[in-house]
Amino acid sequence: MHAGPLEIRPIMRQRTLLSWSSGKDSAWALHVLRQDPQVDVAGLFCTVNQAFERVAMHGVRVELLRRQAAAVGLPLSIIGIPYPCSDAEYARAMHGFVRDARADGVDCFAFGDLFLEDVRRYREQSLHGSGITPMFPLWGMPTRALAGSMIAGGLKAVITCLDPARLPAEFAGRRFDAEFVHDLPDSVDPCGEYGEFHSFAFDGPMFMQPVALSVGETVERDGFVFTDVLPAA
């Protein structure tokens, strides 16, 4: 007897949504995920401060956020949260989104977290029992080497928010480049993982075209320094 031809089964790709802060880490996570043949990045999701119509913490305008999503070629889900937002209100908003995502056939949520164990634990606990598996494509990468890989790989970003207790205000509005990383105080993580700074990614290997922008004024608000980034015509 001759054995029949081997059955070739297609790889079942995991339908994944990426938590999108608009910054360099989530942008690089997208770049890494797109190189994984088992992952299908189906869209992005982002929490937005409803009072100011800006990305929470990063301070990025919703219009720029939408242009950014279009430039990476993915649909964007915006989760509106109030200001101020209690833990209970945040959890309620996310619970509804998780429920709807699972009903839509989403298998995984991916996050650009690097090494903070408490943040990872919170995400895992929040998704426990939901049917959605958390993914951390950048987890454990040494941040100095990671920052170097981002810059060498062509990622371009601008610093939109920083904590002046950890980083001098003059770093706000600067490009995230080799000179920026070189100038950081030794106490600051090269990727800002402790919340020292946040960014807006506008070009790189994950973009189909760059997001045109201009850098506006820098202000201090609620204990943080924000640099406004404006969509260019």
Secondary structure as the mmCIF struct_conf table of DSSP 4:
data_model
#
loop_
_struct_conf.conf_type_id
_struct_conf.id
_struct_conf.beg_label_comp_id
_struct_conf.beg_label_asym_id
_struct_conf.beg_label_seq_id
_struct_conf.end_label_comp_id
_struct_conf.end_label_asym_id
_struct_conf.end_label_seq_id
HELX_LH_PP_P HELX_LH_PP_P1 HIS A 2 GLU A 7
HELX_LH_PP_P HELX_LH_PP_P2 ARG A 9 ILE A 11
HELX_LH_PP_P HELX_LH_PP_P3 ARG A 13 ARG A 13
STRN STRN1 GLN A 14 SER A 19
BEND BEND1 SER A 22 GLY A 23
HELX_RH_AL_P HELX_RH_AL_P1 LYS A 24 LEU A 33
TURN_TY1_P TURN_TY1_P1 ARG A 34 GLN A 35
TURN_TY1_P TURN_TY1_P2 PRO A 37 GLN A 38
STRN STRN2 VAL A 39 ASN A 49
TURN_TY1_P TURN_TY1_P3 GLN A 50 GLU A 53
STRN STRN3 ARG A 54 VAL A 55
TURN_TY1_P TURN_TY1_P4 ALA A 56 HIS A 58
STRN STRN4 ARG A 61 ARG A 61
HELX_RH_AL_P HELX_RH_AL_P2 VAL A 62 VAL A 72
TURN_TY1_P TURN_TY1_P5 GLY A 73 GLY A 73
STRN STRN5 LEU A 76 ILE A 81
BEND BEND2 TYR A 83 PRO A 84
HELX_RH_AL_P HELX_RH_AL_P3 ASP A 87 ALA A 103
TURN_TY1_P TURN_TY1_P6 ASP A 104 GLY A 105
STRN STRN6 CYS A 108 ALA A 110
BEND BEND3 PHE A 115 PHE A 115
HELX_RH_AL_P HELX_RH_AL_P4 GLU A 117 LEU A 127
TURN_TY1_P TURN_TY1_P7 HIS A 128 GLY A 131
STRN STRN7 THR A 133 MET A 135
TURN_TY1_P TURN_TY1_P8 PRO A 137 GLY A 140
HELX_RH_AL_P HELX_RH_AL_P5 THR A 143 ALA A 152
TURN_TY1_P TURN_TY1_P9 GLY A 153 GLY A 154
STRN STRN8 LYS A 156 LEU A 162
TURN_TY1_P TURN_TY1_P10 PRO A 164 ARG A 166
BEND BEND4 LEU A 167 LEU A 167
HELX_RH_3T_P HELX_RH_3T_P1 ALA A 169 PHE A 171
TURN_TY1_P TURN_TY1_P11 ALA A 172 GLY A 173
STRN STRN9 ARG A 175 ARG A 175
BEND BEND5 ASP A 177 ASP A 177
HELX_RH_AL_P HELX_RH_AL_P6 ALA A 178 ASP A 183
BEND BEND6 LEU A 184 LEU A 184
TURN_TY1_P TURN_TY1_P12 ASP A 186 SER A 187
BEND BEND7 VAL A 188 VAL A 188
TURN_TY1_P TURN_TY1_P13 PRO A 190 CYS A 191
TURN_TY1_P TURN_TY1_P14 GLU A 193 TYR A 194
BEND BEND8 GLY A 195 GLU A 196
STRN STRN10 PHE A 197 ASP A 203
BEND BEND9 GLY A 204 GLY A 204
TURN_TY1_P TURN_TY1_P15 PRO A 205 MET A 206
BEND BEND10 MET A 208 GLN A 209
HELX_LH_PP_P HELX_LH_PP_P4 PRO A 210 ALA A 212
STRN STRN11 LEU A 213 ARG A 221
TURN_TY1_P TURN_TY1_P16 ASP A 222 GLY A 223
STRN STRN12 PHE A 224 PRO A 231
#
